[in-house]
Amino acid sequence: MSKLTDRNIPELDFNTPALLRHRKVRALKDRSATVGIAIGGCSVILAVLLICFYLLYEVMPLFSGAEVEKRAAYDLPAKEQGVSVYLTTEEQTEVGMRVSETGQIIFFSTADGSVIEQVDNPIDAKVTAFAVESDTSFLLGFGYEDGRVLLVKHKYIISYPDGTRHIRPVVEYPYGTDGISAGDFAIRKLALRDSDDKLTIASLGDSKSAITKLDKDVNFITEEVELTETTQSLPFVPNTAEMLISGDQRYLYVASIQGSLTEFDLRDFDDISLKAQFELTKGDAQVVSMTYLLGQSSIMVADTSGRVSQWFNVRNDDNEEILTFIRDVKQPVSIENIAMEHRRKGFATLDDRGVIAVYNATSERQVINERLSDETAHLIAFSPRANALLIEDSRGIQVYHVDNEHPEVSWSSIWSQVWYEGYQEPTYTWQSSAANNDFEPKYSLMPLAFGTLKAAFYAMLMAVPLAICGAIYTAYFMAPKLRRKVKPVIELMEALPTVILGFLAGLFFAPFLEENLAAAFSILIILPVGILAFAYIWSRLPTQIRWLLPDGWQPLILIPVVVFLGWFCVAMSPVIELNFFDGNIRSWITNDLGITFDQRNALVVGFAMGFAVIPTIFSITEDAIFSVPKALTQGSLALGATYWQTMTRVVLPTASPGIFSAVMIGMGRAVGETMIVLMATGNTPIMDFNIFEGMRTLAANLAVEVPESEVDSSHYRILFLAAFVLFIFTFVVNTIAETVRQHLRKKYGSL
């Protein structure tokens, strides 16, 4: 046998053209792959950042301050008629109107102050009082020294004679030009409230006060209105500063200059009673103004200390309405005048420095605080759209354009409890729209965030144990041939459209669960106990019988057991209800436990969304467990450990990074799920962890309300804020998940 020498080994030439060309091609492929992967990764990061920046772009205007720009300044129109007691404009802010102290109504151009029309008072008597029912009704009241009251309504007719808008002001007298007798004294203070069925007028003189009610009876044939007038005297309140009649004409509020409020009950007009007395101001502060906020529910009181307080009726434990202090804002100096926005819960204050401050009552947010007048100003007014502000001072009238789009939004109104009108206490509430124009927007994201976490919690409560335990058995104990059939079937479940799951959950499973609620809870006990009992019986069978089924195929014989136990629980549900819950478990839960029950609730969502999340968690967990090196398990078994010890002490710690990633990805899927929670929860934005009540999630709320919201409105941008919150939540969860995963990989990577 010949000896091997170096001469027997042929020399290889690594510089041949073919090998050089092969190395260049391979190097080009490596560089292309590197560049391609880098570009793809950077593109993903860029796309995520662009989404984030776009959401911020839509959200940031919510928290930007308001802007004021001076548009015009001129002498007081018809200055000879005296200063104004009331100031307003029409819808387009082209025609202004002022009511002088002599009772004249002057319409003028807001652009240059030129007088358009001047309407004289039809009653030949001295005007001694003036009142406005509300800025939105356009109804004004004049009180005279002879005890009469004249009601005047102003409106504006728009036409386009030459393609140019022309606005013609009109003055009407809905109750005639002779006036209504409201007392036998000179009227000093006046309040009025009108509705379809009655008119109420409160009048106060130097030493007397009275209230007049006109009941309206409409003839449905002739459509004529017959008025029945009734007048009653009232207890006199000295030093009266302001009077108000509630929107439903049930109460009369009389505020003294010193700050005490007297409330009269008008429901029994033949026997008007004193209902309550309150203190509106603190210390020695005096009342400057008292008026209603939009909707005639909240009373706004301004005083000489610079404080503006909000009050409205709240029912006590005896179901009685009590006027309650809600909140206040404070200016450093005395307030001269206050003006309400016509269509929002906003108001503006004017102090003795000429500083205008604009607030929103709901959000408690100050959006403007600027000195707009260098002279002595005494009157301010908003335009109907709140996009213009009129100021009357010693020099005349100044007109300012106001850019204030989102005053009702603040961090406190989004994330804190807010005391809304008509509510008994501060609450977290989401209600973005209503049927009337007096609506107070409620933009709290807390119920939506809570609903998102609640839905995810119950879904994960069902999905995580089933998915992880199923993955452990499939990867470690199941026969390979059976595993190759089971795993693709479970992964195929992930392709099932969630809208189908939501449809089935809402229309089939929810009513089925309601009718078989006892079965749903009994199966949680009977199924595990039944499976364990069957396993015990199986282990006690003769070896010859057990060997008929190959090792790892035991799950097949559990299928009929599970089906039978499920059928048994459903069949026994009426019997359980009849014997333990008086025949109706739902009534027992509601009446005996005091827990409300909705058909579409968190339990339904837990089952439906858990079914959707299980494939994701199962697939990733099974891959993580199956990928554990066989050498680790074989070494553990060789050292005497049992299969269970090997699984819990070797396999699971090694696979824990992948299992944790599976749970986090499943949670992300549950948090972002839309169609299931949209169709199976009832979509009620409430904060209650009760498993028998529904919820509304951030994702479902976006799906429902984004198509219906007005572009660039506060509602629209709040929805983008909800999307941004969902984005940030997902980002934070993924970041924490990656951090924990890296920690687990480092900790168990040495196994």
TORLO-480054 format. One record per residue (C-alpha): residue in three letters; y, x, z. Coordinates in steps of 0.25 Angstrom, whole numbers, padded with zeros to 4 digits, always signed. Layout:
REM residues N
alaYXZ/...
//
This chain:
REM residues 751
met+0000+0000+0000/ser+0013+0006-0005/lys+0024+0009+0005/leu+0037+0001+0004/thr+0049+0010+0001/asp+0063+0008-0003/arg+0059+0010-0017/asn+0051-0002-0017/ile+0063-0011-0013/pro+0071-0014-0025/glu+0086-0012-0023/leu+0095-0025-0024/asp+0108-0024-0031/phe+0118-0034-0024/asn+0129-0031-0034/thr+0122-0037-0046/pro+0131-0047-0054/ala+0123-0059-0050/leu+0123-0056-0036/leu+0138-0053-0036/arg+0141-0066-0044/his+0132-0073-0033/arg+0140-0068-0022/lys+0153-0071-0028/val+0148-0086-0031/arg+0143-0087-0016/ala+0156-0081-0011/leu+0164-0091-0020/lys+0156-0102-0014/asp+0158-0098+0000/arg+0173-0097-0002/ser+0173-0110-0009/ala+0165-0117+0002/thr+0174-0111+0013/val+0187-0115+0006/gly+0181-0129+0003/ile+0177-0131+0017/ala+0191-0126+0022/ile+0198-0135+0013/gly+0189-0147+0017/gly+0191-0144+0032/cys+0206-0142+0030/ser+0207-0155+0022/val+0200-0163+0033/ile+0209-0157+0043/leu+0221-0160+0034/ala+0217-0174+0032/val+0215-0177+0047/leu+0229-0171+0049/leu+0235-0179+0038/ile+0229-0192+0044/cys+0235-0188+0058/phe+0248-0185+0052/tyr+0249-0198+0044/leu+0245-0206+0057/leu+0256-0199+0064/tyr+0266-0201+0053/glu+0263-0216+0054/val+0264-0216+0069/met+0276-0208+0072/pro+0287-0218+0068/leu+0282-0227+0080/phe+0287-0217+0090/ser+0300-0213+0083/gly+0313-0217+0088/ala+0322-0228+0082/glu+0335-0224+0074/val+0348-0231+0074/glu+0358-0229+0062/lys+0372-0235+0062/arg+0375-0244+0050/ala+0388-0250+0052/ala+0400-0252+0062/tyr+0411-0262+0060/asp+0421-0271+0068/leu+0416-0283+0075/pro+0415-0294+0064/ala+0425-0305+0067/lys+0430-0297+0079/glu+0440-0308+0082/gln+0429-0317+0087/gly+0426-0308+0099/val+0414-0299+0102/ser+0400-0303+0100/val+0390-0310+0109/tyr+0379-0309+0099/leu+0375-0300+0087/thr+0364-0300+0077/thr+0361-0299+0062/glu+0352-0306+0052/glu+0338-0300+0047/gln+0344-0291+0037/thr+0355-0285+0046/glu+0365-0288+0036/val+0372-0300+0043/gly+0376-0299+0057/met+0380-0310+0067/arg+0388-0309+0079/val+0392-0320+0089/ser+0406-0318+0095/glu+0410-0322+0109/thr+0418-0334+0103/gly+0406-0340+0097/gln+0408-0336+0083/ile+0396-0331+0074/ile+0400-0320+0064/phe+0391-0315+0053/phe+0394-0301+0048/ser+0389-0291+0039/thr+0382-0280+0047/ala+0386-0269+0036/asp+0401-0270+0038/gly+0404-0281+0048/ser+0410-0291+0038/val+0410-0305+0043/ile+0401-0314+0034/glu+0403-0327+0042/gln+0409-0332+0054/val+0404-0345+0061/asp+0413-0352+0071/asn+0408-0359+0083/pro+0407-0374+0080/ile+0410-0378+0094/asp+0424-0378+0098/ala+0422-0373+0112/lys+0422-0359+0119/val+0409-0351+0118/thr+0405-0347+0132/ala+0390-0343+0130/phe+0381-0337+0120/ala+0366-0336+0119/val+0355-0332+0109/glu+0342-0338+0109/ser+0335-0326+0102/asp+0339-0316+0091/thr+0327-0322+0083/ser+0331-0336+0083/phe+0346-0334+0079/leu+0349-0345+0089/leu+0363-0344+0096/gly+0369-0352+0107/phe+0384-0354+0111/gly+0388-0360+0125/tyr+0401-0366+0126/glu+0411-0369+0137/asp+0408-0384+0136/gly+0393-0382+0139/arg+0388-0384+0125/val+0379-0374+0118/leu+0379-0372+0102/leu+0366-0366+0096/val+0368-0358+0083/lys+0358-0352+0074/his+0361-0341+0064/lys+0353-0338+0052/tyr+0354-0330+0039/ile+0351-0335+0024/ile+0347-0324+0015/ser+0349-0326+0000/tyr+0349-0317-0013/pro+0359-0323-0022/asp+0361-0310-0031/gly+0349-0303-0027/thr+0357-0298-0015/arg+0353-0303-0001/his+0364-0312+0005/ile+0363-0316+0020/arg+0370-0329+0024/pro+0372-0332+0039/val+0370-0346+0043/val+0374-0352+0057/glu+0366-0365+0061/tyr+0368-0375+0073/pro+0353-0380+0076/tyr+0358-0389+0087/gly+0371-0393+0081/thr+0386-0388+0082/asp+0390-0397+0094/gly+0382-0389+0104/ile+0372-0393+0115/ser+0377-0397+0128/ala+0371-0387+0138/gly+0380-0390+0151/asp+0393-0395+0156/phe+0398-0381+0158/ala+0404-0369+0151/ile+0391-0361+0147/arg+0392-0346+0151/lys+0377-0342+0148/leu+0368-0348+0138/ala+0353-0347+0135/leu+0345-0355+0124/arg+0331-0356+0119/asp+0327-0364+0107/ser+0313-0368+0101/asp+0307-0379+0092/asp+0306-0389+0103/lys+0318-0387+0113/leu+0330-0379+0115/thr+0334-0374+0129/ile+0349-0370+0133/ala+0353-0364+0146/ser+0367-0363+0149/leu+0375-0358+0161/gly+0390-0360+0165/asp+0399-0355+0176/ser+0391-0363+0187/lys+0381-0371+0180/ser+0369-0369+0171/ala+0360-0379+0163/ile+0349-0379+0153/thr+0348-0388+0141/lys+0335-0392+0134/leu+0335-0398+0120/asp+0321-0404+0117/lys+0318-0405+0102/asp+0311-0417+0096/val+0308-0415+0081/asn+0306-0428+0073/phe+0294-0424+0063/ile+0299-0434+0053/thr+0313-0431+0052/glu+0312-0417+0058/glu+0325-0420+0066/val+0326-0414+0080/glu+0330-0422+0092/leu+0335-0415+0104/thr+0334-0419+0118/glu+0344-0412+0127/thr+0341-0410+0142/thr+0350-0402+0151/gln+0347-0397+0165/ser+0356-0389+0175/leu+0351-0376+0180/pro+0353-0368+0193/phe+0365-0359+0191/val+0363-0344+0191/pro+0376-0337+0194/asn+0380-0324+0186/thr+0371-0327+0175/ala+0370-0316+0165/glu+0359-0321+0155/met+0350-0333+0153/leu+0338-0334+0144/ile+0328-0345+0141/ser+0314-0341+0139/gly+0308-0342+0125/asp+0299-0354+0129/gln+0311-0361+0136/arg+0303-0361+0149/tyr+0312-0352+0157/leu+0327-0349+0159/tyr+0331-0335+0164/val+0345-0334+0170/ala+0349-0319+0173/ser+0361-0316+0182/ile+0370-0304+0181/gln+0364-0298+0193/gly+0350-0298+0187/ser+0343-0310+0193/leu+0335-0319+0184/thr+0333-0334+0187/glu+0322-0341+0179/phe+0321-0356+0177/asp+0309-0364+0173/leu+0313-0373+0162/arg+0299-0379+0159/asp+0303-0392+0167/phe+0316-0394+0162/asp+0319-0406+0171/asp+0317-0397+0183/ile+0321-0383+0180/ser+0317-0373+0191/leu+0320-0359+0195/lys+0307-0351+0192/ala+0310-0337+0197/gln+0321-0326+0199/phe+0320-0312+0195/glu+0329-0299+0196/leu+0331-0293+0182/thr+0339-0281+0186/lys+0338-0270+0196/gly+0349-0266+0206/asp+0363-0270+0202/ala+0361-0271+0187/gln+0366-0283+0180/val+0360-0291+0169/val+0367-0288+0155/ser+0358-0296+0146/met+0345-0304+0146/thr+0338-0308+0133/tyr+0324-0310+0127/leu+0316-0300+0120/leu+0310-0305+0107/gly+0300-0316+0110/gln+0308-0322+0121/ser+0298-0317+0131/ser+0304-0305+0137/ile+0318-0305+0144/met+0326-0292+0143/val+0336-0290+0154/ala+0347-0279+0152/asp+0356-0275+0164/thr+0367-0266+0168/ser+0358-0255+0173/gly+0353-0252+0159/arg+0340-0259+0161/val+0333-0269+0152/ser+0321-0276+0158/gln+0310-0285+0151/trp+0305-0297+0158/phe+0295-0308+0153/asn+0286-0318+0160/val+0272-0314+0165/arg+0262-0324+0171/asn+0258-0321+0185/asp+0245-0325+0192/asp+0250-0339+0194/asn+0252-0340+0178/glu+0267-0341+0181/glu+0277-0334+0171/ile+0285-0324+0179/leu+0296-0316+0173/thr+0292-0301+0174/phe+0299-0288+0173/ile+0291-0280+0162/arg+0299-0267+0158/asp+0313-0262+0157/val+0321-0251+0150/lys+0333-0244+0156/gln+0346-0238+0150/pro+0355-0229+0158/val+0368-0238+0158/ser+0371-0253+0158/ile+0366-0261+0146/glu+0377-0269+0138/asn+0368-0277+0129/ile+0354-0279+0124/ala+0348-0284+0111/met+0334-0288+0107/glu+0327-0285+0094/his+0324-0298+0086/arg+0309-0295+0082/arg+0304-0284+0092/lys+0304-0282+0107/gly+0315-0272+0106/phe+0329-0272+0112/ala+0342-0264+0112/thr+0351-0261+0124/leu+0366-0257+0123/asp+0372-0250+0135/asp+0387-0248+0139/arg+0386-0234+0132/gly+0384-0240+0118/val+0369-0235+0119/ile+0359-0243+0112/ala+0344-0243+0117/val+0333-0250+0109/tyr+0320-0253+0116/asn+0307-0260+0114/ala+0303-0268+0125/thr+0288-0267+0123/ser+0287-0252+0121/glu+0298-0249+0131/arg+0303-0239+0120/gln+0317-0235+0118/val+0319-0232+0103/ile+0335-0231+0103/asn+0345-0226+0113/glu+0358-0222+0106/arg+0373-0224+0108/leu+0377-0233+0096/ser+0391-0237+0101/asp+0402-0229+0106/glu+0410-0242+0110/thr+0408-0253+0120/ala+0396-0260+0114/his+0392-0274+0119/leu+0382-0280+0110/ile+0370-0275+0102/ala+0360-0283+0093/phe+0348-0280+0084/ser+0346-0285+0070/pro+0333-0294+0068/arg+0325-0283+0063/ala+0330-0273+0074/asn+0334-0263+0063/ala+0349-0265+0066/leu+0357-0265+0079/leu+0371-0271+0080/ile+0381-0266+0091/glu+0394-0272+0094/asp+0404-0264+0102/ser+0419-0263+0103/arg+0421-0258+0089/gly+0412-0268+0082/ile+0398-0269+0077/gln+0389-0257+0074/val+0376-0259+0066/tyr+0365-0249+0067/his+0352-0248+0060/val+0340-0247+0069/asp+0327-0240+0064/asn+0317-0244+0075/glu+0303-0248+0069/his+0294-0246+0081/pro+0300-0248+0094/glu+0288-0256+0100/val+0279-0244+0100/ser+0279-0233+0111/trp+0268-0225+0118/ser+0269-0234+0130/ser+0267-0247+0121/ile+0255-0240+0114/trp+0247-0234+0126/ser+0253-0241+0138/gln+0252-0255+0144/val+0264-0264+0139/trp+0268-0277+0146/tyr+0269-0286+0134/glu+0276-0300+0134/gly+0267-0311+0138/tyr+0257-0301+0145/gln+0254-0302+0160/glu+0254-0286+0161/pro+0255-0274+0153/thr+0244-0272+0144/tyr+0238-0264+0132/thr+0239-0273+0120/trp+0238-0272+0105/gln+0244-0284+0098/ser+0251-0279+0085/ser+0255-0293+0080/ala+0257-0307+0083/ala+0261-0321+0077/asn+0276-0321+0081/asn+0288-0312+0080/asp+0290-0311+0095/phe+0277-0302+0096/glu+0277-0290+0105/pro+0269-0279+0098/lys+0258-0273+0107/tyr+0254-0260+0101/ser+0245-0254+0112/leu+0234-0245+0107/met+0227-0245+0120/pro+0218-0257+0117/leu+0214-0251+0104/ala+0211-0237+0109/phe+0203-0244+0121/gly+0196-0252+0111/thr+0192-0240+0102/leu+0187-0233+0114/lys+0180-0245+0119/ala+0173-0248+0106/ala+0169-0233+0105/phe+0164-0233+0119/tyr+0154-0245+0117/ala+0150-0240+0104/met+0146-0226+0109/leu+0140-0232+0121/met+0130-0238+0112/ala+0129-0228+0101/val+0128-0215+0109/pro+0116-0217+0117/leu+0108-0223+0106/ala+0112-0213+0095/ile+0110-0200+0103/cys+0097-0205+0109/gly+0092-0209+0096/ala+0096-0196+0090/ile+0089-0188+0101/tyr+0076-0196+0098/thr+0077-0195+0083/ala+0080-0180+0083/tyr+0071-0175+0094/phe+0060-0185+0096/met+0058-0193+0084/ala+0048-0190+0073/pro+0054-0182+0061/lys+0049-0192+0051/leu+0055-0204+0059/arg+0068-0196+0061/arg+0070-0194+0046/lys+0069-0210+0045/val+0077-0214+0057/lys+0089-0204+0056/pro+0093-0208+0042/val+0092-0223+0046/ile+0101-0221+0058/glu+0111-0213+0049/leu+0111-0224+0039/met+0116-0233+0049/glu+0129-0226+0049/ala+0132-0230+0035/leu+0132-0245+0039/pro+0146-0250+0037/thr+0153-0252+0050/val+0159-0265+0045/ile+0145-0271+0043/leu+0142-0267+0058/gly+0155-0273+0062/phe+0152-0286+0054/leu+0138-0287+0060/ala+0144-0284+0074/gly+0155-0294+0074/leu+0148-0306+0067/phe+0133-0304+0071/phe+0131-0295+0083/ala+0143-0299+0092/pro+0139-0314+0092/phe+0124-0310+0093/leu+0128-0301+0105/glu+0136-0312+0112/glu+0124-0322+0111/asn+0114-0311+0116/leu+0122-0304+0126/ala+0111-0304+0136/ala+0102-0297+0126/ala+0112-0286+0123/phe+0112-0282+0138/ser+0098-0284+0141/ile+0094-0276+0129/leu+0101-0264+0135/ile+0091-0265+0146/ile+0078-0271+0140/leu+0078-0261+0128/pro+0078-0248+0135/val+0068-0253+0146/gly+0059-0259+0135/ile+0059-0246+0127/leu+0056-0238+0139/ala+0045-0248+0143/phe+0039-0247+0129/ala+0040-0232+0130/tyr+0032-0232+0143/ile+0022-0241+0138/trp+0020-0233+0125/ser+0018-0220+0134/arg+0007-0227+0141/leu-0001-0231+0129/pro-0013-0223+0125/thr-0011-0210+0118/gln-0019-0215+0106/ile-0009-0226+0104/arg+0004-0218+0106/trp-0002-0207+0096/leu-0002-0218+0085/leu+0013-0216+0084/pro+0017-0202+0081/asp+0027-0194+0090/gly+0041-0197+0087/trp+0039-0211+0081/gln+0039-0219+0094/pro+0053-0225+0090/leu+0046-0234+0080/ile+0038-0242+0090/leu+0051-0244+0098/ile+0057-0252+0087/pro+0049-0265+0089/val+0051-0263+0104/val+0067-0262+0103/val+0066-0274+0093/phe+0058-0282+0103/leu+0066-0279+0115/gly+0079-0283+0107/trp+0073-0296+0103/phe+0068-0299+0117/cys+0082-0296+0123/val+0089-0306+0113/ala+0078-0316+0116/met+0080-0315+0131/ser+0095-0316+0130/pro+0096-0331+0132/val+0087-0330+0144/ile+0094-0319+0150/glu+0108-0326+0149/leu+0102-0339+0154/asn+0095-0333+0166/phe+0106-0323+0170/phe+0119-0327+0164/asp+0119-0343+0164/gly+0116-0343+0149/asn+0128-0336+0144/ile+0130-0321+0147/arg+0144-0321+0140/ser+0149-0332+0149/trp+0143-0324+0161/ile+0150-0312+0157/thr+0164-0319+0155/asn+0164-0328+0167/asp+0155-0321+0177/leu+0159-0307+0174/gly+0173-0310+0169/ile+0171-0301+0157/thr+0176-0307+0144/phe+0167-0307+0132/asp+0170-0306+0117/gln+0160-0308+0106/arg+0165-0295+0099/asn+0165-0285+0110/ala+0163-0270+0113/leu+0148-0273+0115/val+0147-0277+0100/val+0155-0265+0096/gly+0146-0256+0104/phe+0134-0261+0097/ala+0140-0261+0083/met+0148-0248+0083/gly+0137-0241+0091/phe+0128-0245+0080/ala+0138-0238+0070/val+0140-0226+0078/ile+0125-0223+0082/pro+0122-0217+0068/thr+0133-0207+0069/ile+0129-0202+0083/phe+0114-0203+0080/ser+0115-0194+0067/ile+0123-0183+0073/thr+0116-0183+0086/glu+0102-0182+0079/asp+0107-0171+0070/ala+0112-0163+0082/ile+0099-0165+0090/phe+0090-0162+0078/ser+0098-0150+0075/val+0094-0143+0088/pro+0086-0131+0085/lys+0071-0133+0086/ala+0069-0120+0093/leu+0077-0125+0105/thr+0068-0138+0107/gln+0056-0130+0104/gly+0060-0119+0114/ser+0063-0130+0125/leu+0050-0137+0123/ala+0042-0123+0123/leu+0049-0120+0137/gly+0043-0133+0142/ala+0054-0143+0141/thr+0051-0157+0137/tyr+0056-0164+0125/trp+0066-0172+0133/gln+0071-0159+0141/thr+0072-0152+0128/met+0080-0163+0122/thr+0090-0165+0134/arg+0091-0150+0137/val+0091-0143+0124/val+0092-0152+0112/leu+0103-0161+0117/pro+0112-0150+0123/thr+0111-0142+0109/ala+0114-0155+0101/ser+0125-0160+0111/pro+0136-0155+0101/gly+0131-0163+0090/ile+0128-0175+0099/phe+0142-0175+0105/ser+0148-0174+0091/ala+0139-0186+0087/val+0145-0194+0099/met+0159-0190+0096/ile+0158-0194+0081/gly+0151-0207+0085/met+0163-0210+0094/gly+0173-0207+0083/arg+0165-0217+0074/ala+0166-0227+0085/val+0181-0225+0088/gly+0184-0226+0073/glu+0175-0238+0070/thr+0183-0249+0064/met+0175-0260+0058/ile+0165-0263+0069/val+0176-0264+0080/leu+0184-0272+0070/met+0173-0282+0068/ala+0166-0282+0081/thr+0176-0281+0093/gly+0185-0293+0091/asn+0197-0283+0089/thr+0203-0287+0103/pro+0213-0275+0108/ile+0209-0276+0122/met+0207-0266+0133/asp+0194-0270+0140/phe+0182-0261+0141/asn+0173-0274+0142/ile+0161-0273+0133/phe+0162-0288+0130/glu+0176-0287+0124/gly+0181-0282+0111/met+0192-0272+0108/arg+0200-0267+0096/thr+0199-0252+0092/leu+0210-0243+0085/ala+0202-0243+0072/ala+0199-0258+0071/asn+0214-0260+0074/leu+0218-0252+0063/ala+0209-0259+0053/val+0214-0272+0058/glu+0229-0270+0059/val+0233-0259+0049/pro+0232-0268+0037/glu+0240-0279+0043/ser+0251-0270+0049/glu+0265-0268+0043/val+0267-0254+0037/asp+0276-0245+0046/ser+0277-0256+0057/ser+0274-0252+0072/his+0261-0259+0071/tyr+0257-0251+0058/arg+0261-0238+0065/ile+0254-0241+0078/leu+0241-0243+0070/phe+0243-0229+0064/leu+0245-0225+0079/ala+0231-0231+0082/ala+0225-0224+0070/phe+0231-0211+0075/val+0226-0213+0089/leu+0212-0215+0083/phe+0214-0203+0075/ile+0218-0195+0088/phe+0206-0201+0096/thr+0196-0196+0085/phe+0202-0183+0084/val+0202-0181+0100/val+0188-0186+0101/asn+0183-0176+0089/thr+0191-0165+0095/ile+0184-0167+0109/ala+0171-0169+0102/glu+0172-0156+0095/thr+0176-0148+0107/val+0164-0154+0115/arg+0155-0151+0104/gln+0159-0136+0103/his+0157-0135+0118/leu+0143-0141+0117/arg+0139-0132+0105/lys+0144-0120+0113/lys+0137-0124+0126/tyr+0123-0127+0120/gly+0124-0118+0107/ser+0116-0107+0115/leu+0104-0116+0117/
//
